[in-house]
Amino acid sequence: MLEAYIDKPRRKKISLTALIDVVFILLLFFMLTSSFSQSRAVDLSQPIASATAPVAPRTQLLLLYKDGHLRLHNSDFFLAHYRELSGSHLTELDNTAPVVLLTESTVQIAAITELLSRLHVLNFERTTLGGVLPEDQQ
């Protein structure tokens, strides 16, 4: 009788409950650690052609310095601090023309982002960060 037990290998039953728990924990981990970014639509509509050629607006160069003063290149426009920029300055700045922001290399990132968001609030739609001021402008 002892030989009957030796010949047949004994099979162990695998519990699926532990496997399901592990899969559930992994699912929760990946769901909580993944980032869900919002996709934005890009407007691909083309403007309608007209008989007259459109006049390209002149690009405005805004110069931001480390002490916070702001000036428009080749203009008399000057602000002691960029936080003073308001809607009353739209007579001196054209919010339909492209704006390139040039900064000194020591300007804080917070100041740059605050100025860019202030320009956005004032409906400057075509604003970009141009880089660092050349040495002769500092």
Phi, psi and omega per residue, in radians:
M1 nan -0.495 3.130
L2 -1.135 -0.565 -3.139
E3 -1.180 -0.500 3.129
A4 -1.144 -0.604 3.135
Y5 -1.353 -0.494 -3.102
I6 -1.323 -0.651 -3.070
D7 -1.236 -0.591 -3.085
K8 -1.667 2.038 3.080
P9 -1.256 2.469 -3.108
R10 -1.504 2.251 -3.131
R11 -1.671 2.311 3.074
K12 -1.644 2.465 3.087
K13 -1.497 2.301 3.109
I14 -1.618 2.224 3.133
S15 -1.428 2.202 3.127
L16 -1.428 -0.203 -3.122
T17 -1.091 -0.774 3.123
A18 -1.142 -0.672 3.122
L19 -1.131 -0.746 3.125
I20 -1.123 -0.675 3.103
D21 -1.095 -0.749 3.139
V22 -1.134 -0.764 3.129
V23 -1.098 -0.722 3.121
F24 -1.114 -0.733 3.118
I25 -1.147 -0.715 3.089
L26 -1.124 -0.712 3.107
L27 -1.068 -0.807 3.098
L28 -1.084 -0.741 3.137
F29 -1.042 -0.849 -3.107
F30 -1.219 -0.564 3.090
M31 -1.198 -0.682 -3.098
L32 -1.373 -0.461 -3.113
T33 -1.637 -0.209 3.139
S34 -1.424 2.689 3.124
S35 -1.855 2.402 3.129
F36 -1.869 1.811 -3.137
S37 -1.615 2.574 3.115
Q38 -1.570 2.258 3.099
S39 -1.512 2.481 -3.129
R40 -1.941 2.505 3.133
A41 -1.385 2.532 3.089
V42 -1.859 2.232 -3.140
D43 -1.345 1.968 -3.096
L44 -1.809 0.177 -3.120
S45 -1.249 2.410 -3.123
Q46 -1.660 2.501 3.081
P47 -1.193 2.652 3.141
I48 -1.326 2.350 -3.118
A49 -1.200 2.477 3.099
S50 -2.110 2.896 -3.105
A51 -1.249 -0.582 3.132
T52 -1.627 2.458 3.139
A53 -1.304 2.318 3.134
P54 -1.222 2.519 3.110
V55 -1.511 2.155 -3.130
A56 -1.271 2.220 3.125
P57 -1.210 2.594 -3.135
R58 -1.303 2.370 3.138
T59 -1.243 2.357 3.111
Q60 -1.743 2.293 3.094
L61 -1.797 1.970 3.064
L62 -1.671 2.268 -3.107
L63 -1.908 2.116 3.139
L64 -1.942 2.214 -3.108
Y65 -1.843 2.849 -3.032
K66 -1.115 -0.467 3.105
D67 -1.440 -0.012 3.038
G68 1.748 -0.136 -3.131
H69 -1.342 2.652 -3.001
L70 -2.242 2.381 3.058
R71 -2.527 2.709 3.115
L72 -1.674 2.206 -3.105
H73 -1.054 2.392 -3.139
N74 1.013 0.714 -3.135
S75 -2.657 2.928 3.085
D76 -1.539 -0.051 -3.085
F77 -1.178 2.187 -3.112
F78 -2.607 2.348 3.020
L79 -2.174 2.418 3.135
A80 -1.163 -0.514 3.093
H81 -2.590 2.459 -3.080
Y82 -1.098 -0.377 3.133
R83 -1.219 -0.257 3.108
E84 -1.376 -0.166 -3.108
L85 -1.093 2.176 -3.110
S86 -2.503 -3.091 -3.125
G87 -1.135 -0.381 3.123
S88 -1.200 -0.311 -3.141
H89 -1.492 0.011 -3.116
L90 -1.233 -0.245 3.051
T91 -1.276 -0.494 -3.140
E92 -1.656 -0.448 3.118
L93 -1.942 2.484 3.124
D94 -1.742 1.949 -3.096
N95 -1.396 -0.022 3.057
T96 -1.631 -0.304 -3.134
A97 -1.520 2.656 3.089
P98 -1.142 2.503 3.139
V99 -2.110 2.250 3.055
V100 -1.985 2.155 -3.128
L101 -1.680 2.090 3.074
L102 -1.928 2.397 -3.079
T103 -2.245 2.801 2.966
E104 -1.256 2.754 -3.081
S105 -1.201 -0.305 -3.096
T106 -1.724 0.112 3.132
V107 -1.237 2.373 3.140
Q108 -1.198 2.535 3.115
I109 -1.064 -0.639 -3.141
A110 -1.061 -0.678 3.122
A111 -1.170 -0.693 3.141
I112 -1.134 -0.831 -3.119
T113 -1.173 -0.607 3.104
E114 -1.151 -0.730 3.112
L115 -1.157 -0.745 3.117
L116 -1.094 -0.691 3.117
S117 -1.231 -0.595 3.085
R118 -1.136 -0.707 3.081
L119 -1.121 -0.659 3.117
H120 -1.136 -0.700 3.106
V121 -1.107 -0.582 3.127
L122 -1.472 0.270 3.075
N123 1.161 0.577 2.952
F124 -1.502 1.667 -3.020
E125 -1.421 -0.435 -3.032
R126 -1.952 1.153 -3.100
T127 -1.992 2.406 3.116
T128 -2.484 2.757 3.088
L129 -1.607 2.077 -3.013
G130 -1.570 -0.411 -3.126
G131 2.251 -2.659 -3.057
V132 -1.680 2.487 3.101
L133 -1.073 2.489 3.013
P134 -1.153 2.755 -3.066
E135 -1.029 -0.603 -3.094
D136 -1.287 -0.274 3.130
Q137 -1.623 -0.180 -3.080
Q138 -1.517 nan nan
